[in-house]
Amino acid sequence: MRKYIYGIAALTLMVLPSLVLSSNFSIKEKNGIPYLEQNNLPYFTWFLKTSREELDLAGPWKFKPDPEDQGAEKKYFKPGFSDHDWLSIKVPSDWTKLPELKSYQGACWYRKIFTPPSQWDKRFNRLELDGVAHKCKIWINGKLVGEHNGGFSRFSFDVSGLVNYGAENQVTVLVDNRRNYADVPPMLWKNDRLGWWEYGGIARQVKLVSSLPQTVSKIEVTAEPLENSQGLLSVRGLIYNSGKENAGMIVDISLKDINTGKVLFKDTHAPIVIDKNDLQSFSFSTRLKDITPWSPDAPNLYLLIVMVTGPYGIEEDSLEVGFRKFEVRGNQLFLNGKRYYIRGLNRHEDDPETGFYQSDARLAEDMGLLKDLHVNHLRPGHYPNDPRWLVLCDRRGITITEEIPLFQAGTGWEKWLESAFTKGSKAKVSAPTSEGWKAIKQIQDPELVTNASQQIAEMIERDRNHPSVIIWSIGNENLTIATSVARKTFQQLYALCKKLDPLRPVTFALLTSPVLSPALERTADIADIISINEYYGWYFGKVEQAGFFFDAVHKKYPNKPVIISEFGADTVYGRHDPEGAEKKLSEEYQVKMIIGTWEQIAERDWLSGGMPWSLANFRCGWWGPDYVGPNMNLKGVTDYQRRKKLAYSKLQELYENLQQTKAE
């Protein structure tokens, strides 16, 4: 393996032209229920458990890096093409954790032989992938199935007519982790590096899912607590008929107490007639007694079971729901009628052993750290996280701001500005080059907006039933100086969120700096909640100046809730400067930054809390190999291996105190 990959080592730092994919999605409605249609299929709801049969495709795959983009021309996807000299790689995984491919941005090919059961013939069968970074094309038995752009959410394809049942089949996946200007996350400037590592590969679960011809495609749950221990449960859903004949269906819904097994609600909806190759809707609504709300202090969950009976049998799907109501009132946040104060952190999915893919043990370890810190809210990186992580947040009681990776679009103008100035005693700026104009106008690129819209729809359709998800975020630190252009983009993305989920508030993190902040806040009023990333005391200014900035934002938007969504400082584990007075990457200075900022947050009652950046150090190409922490963002309160820095215990002490003094 090493001998082969060393042959392309000289190419691993090159960023070649990105694989261009078309968009293949739309937002439709059926009887007032909006849904995402993608790859000529309705998007399928994530379920905790299902009676659908599955063939897990995890395990060893054949693997071949393709730095010269020769695979398509040589037809690597054809069953007759020999892969005897290909490498073997475990799926799910992240190829950037292979030492020889750690910085590789380009194409890689995956192939696997699988045998679906013969009894799956005449059923509805999908190939389902939970995350492929960042783009992919897929073939089965040499025939193109489809393509996908975006590395952090689930997608699927109908492969019913492409698979040979009871016999061997070949699935081939071309994966490309390069970005272009219209991707999400976007390239900002020629050969730039992302704000986290450029993960690559089939990094989440991949499987073949076999359903009856009539199957549940969407479940939309609203569960809210009412007075006197009552609860409101509303369920809307869609059933997809993949068959060639109309079908009559019966829908049974029940709700169980997970702890006691007691059935709290049961109802039947029949008959439902679904035309061939079409959808039909159903809905239930009821008030329940003896309901215990969900909250971080008491994450009580109930099991919702949906059973559909049709001409070919019974399908049963289930998910865990929590009765909770999160809302904005004026400039404050409320959970279940009580003020909700954010004691938060940010976290990237980057494992020191496995990279983008994280084991169950690592997820459990990180969740243990958050609970030990008395954290009640998490911003999980800049992208939808693995579904396993959201299940943990539901069960352990961590609320979430879930975000799409619309990351710093338009900020490439800074690179143009640097290149536009000539050397000499008097700096002169030239007219913007084509690259400069592209960077300045990036936020208005129609293809970028389309890709962002697709990822918003995928995120909401996959995760809307998780009680832990309380806020949707449509981006991070995007350039908004071109006000009219930026406003149109964010208004469009905001409207899409509200169409798919009118109940949850929407935010996006603002890019700030001492001089430019007023120009960077011109879209803030579009959001329901203002999120601010600020680094006074690290990238600019002094930590003591943060409060003045907070006050200026509040004066401008007095009726909006404000969360300080990022702040912090890099620090090297084990490096100490007892005075903590200077930015020397010491653990003491990080404490000064985090605690000093938090003190200014806590004394302003109109602020709704804060989230230091971040739980753990993570890989980032912004800091090169010569940095004191090579290729690492060092702002974690733990290091990459989760060793606790001094800031960990100080933040733990602060959050324990805030838990007692700030109402929740």
N, C-alpha and C positions, 0 to 999 in steps of 0.2 A: 504493500500500500504506500509506504513512504517513498519507495523508489519511484513509483509512477507519478505521485503528486509532486515530488520535487521537480519533475520535468516541467511543471507549469508554475513553479514558484515565482518566476520573474513576472508572471502575468497577474498575480493575485492582487496587486494594488492598482491595476488598471480598471477603470470603469468604462465599459464599452457601451454602445448605444443600447437602450433598453428595449425589451420585448414589448411591442405595441399590441394591446388588446382592445377589442371593441366592447362597448357597453351592451348588456343584455338583461335589462330589468325595467320594470314599470310598477307604479303604484295603482292598484285597482280597488274596486269596492264590490262587495256582494251584500245586498240588503243592508247597506249602511255600515258594514264592517270593512275597514280598509285592510289591504294585505299586499305584500310584496310578491310580485310574480317575477321569477328569475329562471332562465334556462327553460322557458316554456312550462314551468311548474310553479304552483304556489309555494312560497317559502314555508318550511316545516318547523313548527314549534319545537323547542327543546323540551324533552320530558325526562324526569328522573328515572322512571321505569316505563317499559312498554312491552306488550306481548308480541310486537313485531319480531320476526326472526332476524338475526344478524350474523354476518361473517366478518370477524375482526381481521383486518389486514395488517395489524401491527406485527413487528418482527423483522427478520432480515429481508432486505430488498437488494437487487443489483443496482449499482450506482456508478455514474461516470461524469466527472466534470467536463464541461465543454467550453473552454475559454475562447475558442476560435469560432463558436457558433456553427459547427459543421453538422450537428446531429440531425437537424431537419432535412438538410440536403442528402445526407447519407441514409436517411430513413431509419433512425434508431428505433422508431415506434413500430416497425414492421415485425411480425412474429418470426420471419425468417432471418432477421439480422442477428448475428452471433454476438452474445454478450459474455463469452467465456473468459475474456480478459478484463471484464468490469470488476470493480471493487464490490464489497459487501458493506452495507450500512444498516444500522438499526432504525426502524421507524416506529414511533415518532422520535425525531432527533433534530439537532441544529448543526449543520455542517461546519459552522464557524467555530465549533468546539474541537474540530480536528486541527491539530497544530499547523498543518501545511495549508489549510484553507481558512485560517482564522480571519483574514482580511479579504477573502475572495468575494468579489461582486461580479456575478455573471451567471451563466446557465449551468445547470446540472440535470442529468437525466436519471430517472428512477424506473425500474421495471420489476414486476413481480408476477409469478404464476399463481393462480388461485382456481379452486374448483367449487362452484356453488352447487348446493344439493339439487338433484334432479327434480324433486318435488316443488322447486321454486318456479318451474315453468308455469306459465299462465298467471303468475302473480305480478304485482307491481314492485319493481326492484330499482333501488336508487344506490348510486355511489355517493357516499356522504363524507365530506372532509371538514374537520373543525378548524383548520388553519394551515395555510401553505404560504410561506414567506418568500417573495411578496406576490408573485404572479405565477400562473401555471396554465399549461395546456395539457389535456388528458386524452389518451387514446385507449380503446379497448379492442384487442385483436386487430390492430392496425387501422381502426376507424376512429376519426376524430369525434370525441364525445362533446367537448366544449372547452371553455377557458374561463379564468377568473382573475380579477385584479383586486388585491387587498389581502394582507397576510394574517388577519386577526379575527376572522369570523367564519361561521359555518356556511357551507354551500353544498348543493347536491345536483346530480344529474340523473335523468331517467335512462337506465341502461337495460331495461327489460328486453328490448329487441336486439341487443348487441351481444348478449352473453350466451354461451353454450352451456346448458345445464347438465350436471353430472359429468362434465368433462373439463379439461384444463383450458384456462383462458389467460391472456396476458394483458395486464394493465400497465401503461407507460405514462409517466408524468414528467413533463418538462417544467422545471422550476427555475425562476429567474429572480434574483434579489436586487437587481439594478432598479433605479428609480429614474423617472423623467420629470419634466416640469409639471405635468398634469396628473401625476400619481398622488396617492394619499397613503403614506407621507410623501411629500414632493421633494424632488431635487430643487435646491435653491440657487445653485450656482455650479459652474462647470466642475465636475468631480468632487463636489463637496461631501462631507461626512454627515451622517445623521446625528441627532442629539442623543441617540443610544446606539447600540451596536446594530449593524446591518445583518440581522438574523437571516439565515437561509435554510430552506428545506421543508419537508413535510414534518412539521414540528408539533402537531396535535393529532388526535385520533383520526383514523381513516377506516371506513368499514363499508360493507355492502349491507343494505337494509332491505328486507323483503316484507312487503305488506300485502294484505288482501286487496283486491281491486278497488274497494272503497275504504278509505283511510282518513283519519283525522289529520288535517293539515295545520289548523290554527286553533289555539285556545287562548282566550284573553280573559284574565281574572282580575276583578277588582274586589278586594276584601278590606273593609274598613270597620273599625270599632265604633259603636254607638254608646249612648248613655245606658246605665244600669246593666252593664256586662253583656249588652247585646252586640250583634255584629251584622253588617250588611255584606252579603255575598252575591256578586253578579258574575255570571260566566257567559261569554259569547264564544262561538266557535264556528269553524268551517270544516266540512267533510268534502274530500276530493274523490270524485269518481273517475278512475283511470280506465274503466271498462268501456266496452263498445255497446252496452245496453243501459237503459235507465234502471235505477235501483231504488228500492224502498228501504229506509233505515229506521232503527229505533235507537235513541240516545238515552242512556241512563247515567246520571251524575250523583255521586255521593261524596260526603265529607266526613272524615274520620279524625278523632282525637288520636294523635300519634302515640301518646303515652298510655292511654287506656284501651284503645281500639274501638271505643264507642262511636257508633254512627250517629252524627249530629244532623245529617240532612240526606235525603234521598228523593230523587224525582225522575220522572220519565217523560221524554218528549218523542211523540210518534203520531202519525208516520211522517217521515221526511223523505221526499222523493227527489232524487238527484238525477239530472239528465246525464247522458253519457259525455265523458270528457268535460265535465263541468263541476262546479262547486255548489253546495247548498249550506245555508246557515242554520244555527240553532241558538237559543239563549235561555238562560235561567236567572232568576233573581229571587232572593228570599232574605228574611230577617231571622237571625238565630239567637238563641239564649245561651247564657253561660260561656261566653267567648272571652278568652284571655288575649289581650293585645300582644303584638310583637314589638320589641324594642331592643336596643343593645343590652340593657340590663336584664331583660327577660325575653330571649328570642324564641317565643312560643310558636310552634309550627303545627299545621294541620295537613292531612293528606287528602288531596282532591283526586278522585278517581273518575275518569270518563270512559264509559263502555259503550261501544257502538256495535249493533247487531245488524247484519245484512244478509244478502242471499248466499254469501260465501263463508259466513262464520262470524266470529266475535273478535273484536280488537279491544284491548284494555290499556289505557295510558294513564299515568299518574304523575303528579308533581306536588311539591310541598309549598304551601301558601301560608302567609302570615297576615293577620289583621292589623294593619297599621295605616295611619293617615298622616302624610307629610305635606305641609303647606307653607306658603309664604303669606305673612300678614304684615303689611307695611314693610318696615326694614328689618324684620326678624323672621326666624324660622321656627316652625312648630311641628312637633311629632306627637300625635295622639292628644292634641289639645294643650300640650305643655311646651314651653320654649325649649328649643333644641340648640345646644351649643357645641360647635365642632371642636373636638380634640383629635386632630387628624394627623395623617402622614401620607406621603406618596411612596409608591413602590413600583419597581420595574420587574418584569418577568425575566430575570437573568440569573441563572444558577452557576456557581463556580465550577460545577462538574459537568452539567449538561446544557448550559446556555439557555436558549429560549424555552426549550422543553424542561418542565420541572416535575420531579417525581412526587408521588403522594407524600412521601416523608418530608420533602423540602417544603411543600405547601403547609403541612401540619406544623413544621418548625416555625415558619414565618408567621402563621396565625398565632402560635403560642407567644411569639415575641410581641405582637400587637396587643394581645390581651394582657400580657405582663406590663406593658407600658400604659395601660388604661386608655388605649386608643378606642374611639367610638366611630371614627369615619376614615375612609381610605379613598384616595384617588389612585387607581391602579395604572400607573404609567400614563401613557398617552394613547391607549388602544384597548379594545375589549379583551379581557383576560380569558384564560382557559375556563370553560364551564365548571370544572371541578373547584376552582377557587371561589366562584360565586356561591356554590353550594355550601362551602365552608363559612362564607360570610353570612349566609342565611342562618346557618345553624349556630354559629358562635356569637352573632350579634354585632356585626360591623356594617355600618351603612356605607354606601358607595356613590361617588360621582363617576359615572362611566363615560368615557370619552372616545371619539374617533381620532385617528392620527393626522388630522389636518394641522400640521406642525410648522409654524413659522413661515407660512407662505408669504412671499413678497419680501422677506428680509434679505434676500440675495442682493438687493440694491446696495447694501453696505459694501459688498465685495466690488461691485461696479464702482462705487465711490472711491474705494481705495485704489483701484486700477486707473481711475480717471485722473487722479492727481499726478502731475509730473514732478520729478525731483528738481530741487533748486531752492534758491533763497525765497522765491515767490511761487507759491503753489498755484497752478492753474488747473481748472477743471474743464475737461472736454465735454462735448455733447454725448449723451448716452449712446452706447453701442446697441446693437440688436440684442445682445445679452442683457445689457442694462435695462432696456425697455421691457424685455420679457420678465425680468425680475420685479420691476416696479409694478407691472400690471398683472402679476401672477394670480392674485386673488380673484380676478374676474374671468380667468380662463374657463370657458364653458365645459371643457373636458374635465378639468379639475373639480368644478362644482358638481358635475355629474358623478364623478368617482366618490366625492364626499357624500353626496346624497345616497348613493348605493350603500356605503358603509354605515350611514346613519340608519337606513332602513333595516339592514342586516342586524345591527346591534339591537335595535328596539324589538324587532320581531323575535330575536333569539332570547332576549333577557328581560322583557317587560314583566314577567310573572314573578321575578325574584323580589321578595320584600326588602332585601338589603339595598337594592338599586333605588335611590331616591331622587337623583338628579342626572339629567343627560347633559353632556358637554359636547359642543360642536367644534371644538378646536382649541389650540394652545398657541399663544404668542404670535398671532398672525398680524401682518402689517395692515394698518387701517388708515394710513395717512391720506390715501386717495379715498376720501370719505364716501362719495356717492357710489363708487364702485364697490367698496367694502360693505356698505350698508345693504346694497342689493343682494350680495352674496349671503350675508348673514341673515337677512330677512327671509330669504328663500330656504335656507337650512333650518332656521327656527320654525318656519311654517310647516315644514315636513315633519319635524319632531311632534308638533302639536296635532297634526293630522293623524299620526300613528299612535300617539299617546297624549291626549289632552290634559291629563292629570299631573304628570310630573313636571316640575320646573326645569327650565333650560338655562345653561350658562355657557360661557367660554372664557378661558383665561387670558387676561390682558397682558400685553407686552408693555413694560414700563422702563423708563429711564428719567433722570432728573430734568432734563431739558425737553425731551420729546413727548413725555407722558400726556400732556393735554391733547396733542395731535393723535396719540395712539388710543385715546379713550372715546373716540367719536362714534363708535358702535355700541358702547357699553349699555346704553339704554334699551337696546333690543332685547337683552337677556332679562330673565326673571330674577336672576341672582348675579351680582357682579363678583367675579373671581379675579384676584390680583396676584400676579407673580412679581415679587420685588426682592432685590438683593442689596439693600442699603447695608454698607459695611463690608461688602465683599466685592462686587463688580463695580460699585460706585458709592460715593458718599460715606457717611458714617452710620452705624446702626442706630444711633440716637435720633437721626433725621427721619426715620421711617414713620413715626407718629405724625409728623407734619404732612407727609404725603397722604396718610390715611385720612387726615382731616380734610385735605383738599378734595379728595374723592367724595367724601361724605357731603361736603358742602355742595358739590356739583350734582350729586344724586342722593338727596336726603331720604327718599322714600324707597330706596332699593336695599335689600340685604347685601352685605359685603363680606366675603370670605377671603382671607389672605391665603391663597392656594399654593404658594411656593415662597420659601426663604431658606437661607442656610449658608454654610461655608464648607469648603473642602478641608479635610484634615487627614493626616496620616496616622493610622493606628499606632499607638505607642510613642508618638512624638509629643513632647511636652515643653511648654513655656509657661511656668507658673504664673507669670504676670498676665499672660493672655492679651497683651496690649497690641500686638501687631499681627498682620496676616502672614504668619509663618507656617501655616498648615498644622498648627498645634491643636491638640484636643481642647485645651483651655480656650483658645480663640473661638472654636466652634460653639462651645458652651456660651461664651459671651454673645455670639451672634444669635443663637436660637433663643436663649432665655431673655436676652435684651429685647429682641423683637416681640416675644410673647408678652413681656411685661407691658409693652405699649399697646398690644392688642387687647389684653385683659382689662386695662383701665378705660377702655372705650366701650361702653355698654351697647352701643349701636352696631358694633362689629359682631359677627356671628361665629367667630373662631378662626383657627388657622391650621395649616398643614405644612410643617417643615419638609424640606427636600433633603433626604429621603430615608426610608427604613434601612437600606443597605447600599453600599457602593455597587456600581455596575459599570460594565464596559462601555466606552464611548470614544469614538474616533477623533473627537474635538481635541482631546489631549493626546499628544503623540507618544511614541515609544520612549522619548527622552524625558518625559514628565516624571516627577517623583513617584507617582503611581502610574506606570505606563499604560496608556490607553484606558484610563479609568476616570470616572466621575467619583470623587472621594467625599461627597456630601452626606453619605449615609451615617446614621447614628450607630450602625454596625459596619464592619468592613465587609468585603466581598464574601468572606468565609463565615460571616455572622458573628464575629467576635465583637463584644460590646465596647464601644468607646465611652469616654467620660460623659458625653452628652446624653447617652442612653439613660443613665441613672438620674441625671438632672431632669430630663424630660419626663421620666417616670414619676419623679417626685412632684413636678409641676402639674402633671395631668391628674394625679391622685388628689391633689389639692383642688384643682378646677372641678373635678367630679363632685366634690363636696360643696363648693361655693357658687358654681354656675348651675342654674336650674336646667333640668333635662326632662 
